[in-house]
Amino acid sequence: MNLAFDSKSIERLYGDTFVEGNRVELLSKGKESFAAIFKGIEEAKLFICLHFYIFRNDETGRKMADALKAKAREGVKVYILYDHFGSIGTPRAFWDDLLKAGIHIRASRPFKWSEPLRYIRRDHRKLIITDGIRAFTGGLNIANEYRGFHLRIKRSGWRDTGVILEGPVACSLFQIFQKTWHAWGGKAIPAIDLPTFPATHCHSGFCLPVIPIFASSSKGRRRMRKLLYYSINNSKESILLTTAYFTPSRRMIDSLEDAVKRGVEVKLLLPGKSDVPAAYHTGRAFFTRLLRAGVKIYTYQGQVLHAKSYVFDGCWSIVGSANLDFQSLRWNDEGNVGILDQGFGRRMTEMFEEDLTHSIEIKEDVWSQRPIFERFKEQFFVLFRRRL
């Protein structure tokens, strides 16, 4: 294993510790991801905690609501925390129906007339915990486009990445949820006897060390950025970056250029189309410089690419909600996990290579011939990159 990415070095830099002994399942297909999520909810016996940026009242949201109401009728305690801005289109009646079923609900980062500018700070995290045993985190939200549900039209869901975690790290994530729940006015969650995990609970090489990388303050975001740049600057062989929104800072561009100069293979996978055109065009304003530096850039074709996953030297992986943009790295509350394992890194690399088979590589000579109107949009939107 690359000595730059041993657990002690990462823990010392980030200021937190790895949680050992977890099973980790990598999810990359919308329908399979939601099948695993609904299965975990169905199996819950004590409590379910959901924390999402978007929780929509479409077919997927109503299916989730029905599943949660069914568990509440069984006596399972259910807690939902949703971002006020991300779920602003979800009607009050939807939440009232869940409240009547005995489900506890809070909104994070609500709009305040006394502090209107703080509304740009969003709670972008995605997290589900059941019984303190299993947890899900990743990039997807509770909405049709992530699941691939379309009435009358057969379509795939957006390309996203998540992980199902089973083991002691689920307890750590539950404690993070408790703090956030309390911060946004939720009543204290009754004391729950969290499970203990014998050494034999996971097997076949799947007992992995996982470190939560959750940021909900300026200090937390600084720590997250510090870890990200440490990972880029200490890679010796390869950097594989998949992100839905790419509006890099000068430091980010310099770090990627320096990595190429060290002989590191740097590959960047971005959407071929996006649900946020401003961010899409802003990222493309930096393609020429990155291509000249030797960074390989690919754009995903077909579905919208919404994943956020990063692999360094095939052994250190980060999966979660944080994009490589100013909004994620400077303003949002974000939730990720870091997994230090060559076997898991190999699966992440294989997933990345599979994605490249559905992508087009951007070549510098072809890129230089793009239409003038495209260049204009890039230069216009890049003026606003610190708000994207």
Secondary structure, DSSP 8 states (H G I E B T S, - for coil): --GGG-HHHHHHHHTS--EEEEEEEEE-SHHHHHHHHHHHHHT-SSEEEEEES-B-SSHHHHHHHHHHHHHHHTT-EEEEEEETTTTTTS-HHHHHHHHHTT-EEEEES---TTSGGGGG--B---EEEETTTEEEEES--BSHHHHT--TTS-----B--EEEEESHHHHHHHHHHHHHHHHTT-------------TTSS-TT--EEEEEEEE-SHHHHHHHHHHHHHHHHH-SSEEEEE-S-B---HHHHHHHHHHHHTT-EEEEEEESS-S-HHHHHHHHTTHHHHHHHT-EEEEE-SS-B---EEEETTTEEEEES--BSHIIIIISBEEEEEEE-HHHHHHHHHHHHHHHTTEEEE-HHHHTT--HHHHHHHHHHGGGGGG-
